[in-house]
Amino acid sequence: MTEAKSETKPTRRSKEPKRTMTALQRRRLRVPRVGLHEQAATRLRTMIVRGELAPGQSLGEADLSDALGISRTPLREALKQLANEGLVELRLNHSAVITPFRRAELTELFEAVSGIERCAAELAALRMEDADFERLEALQDKIEWHHGRGELRDYFQANQQIHSAIVGFARNAVLKATHEALLARAERARFFALSVLGRWDESVREHQEILAALRRRDAALAGQILAHHVRRTGEIVADTLDGKGDQAGAPDAPAKPRGRKARNVAS
């Protein structure tokens, strides 16, 4: 006897599971573009750091929005962002003022920044590569060039790049993020300090010493010099506010250029 072949019923193709649309999928998610408020915040930040908007100065929304060519809504968002960075103080009636320099706050700020940069210099001395030294030397040449020509703003920009570069050479993401959170407030005080008579020359010499210590991979010395360099800035601003330091103002005359030869002597 032959076995009866069992007939198999054709099965229906299994349906794909129904895709349920979540609340998140229903929303139109888009990567935000750089908005007007961010552009306004960048412009205002530069003006505050460079002293074009003076500490304690009141910011009228009508005049400011007209000057920036934006409406009040993005302007208010920009001011909120700057308030979070400690550069602007918002008042209950929506007016804003440029945050004044206060001695106690400056002391705390530069205690924190000097500690961060000291740690960064100690790590950088051990972790820097040849390309890092080349970049730092190029920046050092740049600040000495601008110093010799009396170009304070160009000097300041390169100076800030040096500080950020050393923190970056530590190769510690947490350290870098913490430093960046305080950077705007520290930059404002640093620019102010450089305009105090005598500090500019002093700052160049200290940068030469920092680079020499890093070159020798002397972590303790590099950290010590950089921490002193940062604290000195805070002290000068605080003393000037108390009337103990020289009056703030542009240097009377450019100092003599300092090139690579002078830096090699320091090392």
Residue pairs with C-beta under 8 A, 6 or more apart in sequence:
35 74
35 77
36 70
36 74
37 74
37 75
37 76
37 77
37 78
37 81
38 78
38 81
40 68
40 70
40 74
40 75
40 78
41 77
41 78
41 81
41 82
43 68
44 53
44 68
44 78
44 79
44 82
44 87
44 88
45 82
45 85
45 87
45 184
46 52
47 53
48 82
48 87
48 88
48 98
48 188
49 87
49 184
49 187
49 188
49 191
50 153
50 156
50 191
51 188
51 191
51 192
51 195
53 59
53 98
54 98
55 98
55 99
55 100
55 101
56 97
56 98
56 100
57 97
57 98
58 95
58 96
58 97
59 79
59 88
59 95
59 96
59 97
59 98
60 95
61 72
61 75
61 76
61 94
61 95
61 96
62 72
64 75
65 71
65 72
65 75
68 75
76 94
79 88
79 90
79 96
80 90
82 88
83 89
83 90
83 96
85 184
85 185
86 99
86 184
86 185
87 98
87 99
87 184
87 185
87 188
88 96
88 97
88 98
88 99
89 96
89 97
89 98
89 99
90 96
91 97
101 189
101 192
101 237
101 241
103 238
103 241
103 242
106 189
106 234
106 237
106 238
106 241
107 234
107 238
109 182
109 185
109 186
109 189
109 234
110 186
110 189
110 230
110 231
110 233
110 234
110 235
111 231
111 234
112 182
113 179
113 182
113 186
113 230
113 234
114 226
114 227
114 228
114 230
114 231
114 234
115 227
116 167
116 175
116 178
116 179
116 182
117 163
117 166
117 167
117 179
117 226
117 227
117 230
118 223
118 224
118 226
118 227
118 230
119 170
119 175
119 223
120 166
120 167
120 169
120 170
120 172
120 175
120 179
120 226
121 166
121 170
121 210
121 213
121 214
121 219
121 222
121 223
121 225
121 226
121 227
122 170
122 219
122 220
122 222
122 223
123 169
123 170
123 171
123 172
123 175
123 219
124 132
124 166
124 167
124 169
124 170
124 214
124 222
125 213
125 214
125 217
125 218
125 219
125 222
125 223
126 217
126 219
127 169
127 170
127 171
128 136
128 169
128 214
128 217
132 165
132 169
133 214
133 215
135 165
136 162
136 165
136 166
136 169
136 211
136 214
137 211
137 260
139 158
139 161
139 162
139 165
140 162
140 207
140 208
140 211
140 263
141 259
141 260
142 158
143 155
143 158
143 159
143 162
143 204
143 207
144 204
144 257
144 258
144 259
144 262
144 263
145 257
146 152
146 154
146 155
146 158
147 155
147 200
147 201
147 204
147 254
147 255
147 257
147 258
148 254
148 255
148 256
148 257
148 258
149 254
149 257
150 251
150 253
150 254
150 255
152 194
152 195
152 200
152 250
152 251
155 194
155 200
156 190
156 191
156 194
159 190
159 194
159 203
159 207
160 187
160 190
162 207
164 179
164 183
166 210
166 214
166 226
167 175
167 176
167 179
168 176
170 176
186 230
189 233
189 234
189 237
190 233
192 237
192 240
192 248
193 199
193 233
193 236
193 237
193 240
194 200
194 203
195 248
195 249
195 250
195 251
196 236
196 237
196 240
196 245
196 246
196 247
196 248
196 249
197 246
197 247
197 249
197 251
197 252
198 246
199 233
199 236
200 251
200 255
201 255
202 232
203 229
204 255
204 258
205 266
206 225
206 228
206 229
206 232
207 229
208 258
208 262
208 263
208 266
208 267
209 225
209 266
210 222
210 225
210 226
210 229
211 263
211 266
211 267
212 263
212 266
212 267
213 221
213 222
213 225
214 222
215 267
216 267
236 245
239 245
240 246
240 247
240 248
